[in-house]
Amino acid sequence: MTKLKKQKPHYIWKDRKRILGLPITFIRYRMSEDRLFFETGLFNLRGEEILLYRIRDVSVTISFWQRFTGVGTVTINAADTSVPMLSMRNIKQPREVKELIHAQVEKAKLAYRVRYTEMMGDIGGPGGGPCIHGGTIDMDGDGMPDMIENL
């Protein structure tokens, strides 16, 4: 029996959800060159990840209290079935994080040769079923024609 060697990804950004500006929670956010990770829990850990090339939109909101404590919320909308939206609440430097994520998303899309166009904006067809975009079929409803996904 062979022992698997654990390979830890190189993180280019990481932070925790903060309370009053202090990182005292068990909600962690990390980003590598191709994935965004979300992990929560102390004893029972739950982790999710989003492939960066599947991210469609990144936005920032900063409430009055968040401005007062120096944090903000970065919201990610993705073409991902397990995590279609991720709100990273109360992270420091939210504007800079948004720009960093945006830059990495563009790099990932170029690396994977993925292009999303406004014509492919809706996920799936009516009722979430298959959708036809310019003669190509999207059976899994992620907004990406299956013909392109399988290249």
Summary of the structure (lengths in Angstrom):
residues: 151
radius of gyration: 17.6
end to end distance: 35.1
largest distance: 56.4
contacts: 401
relative contact order: 0.14
helix: 25%
strand: 34%
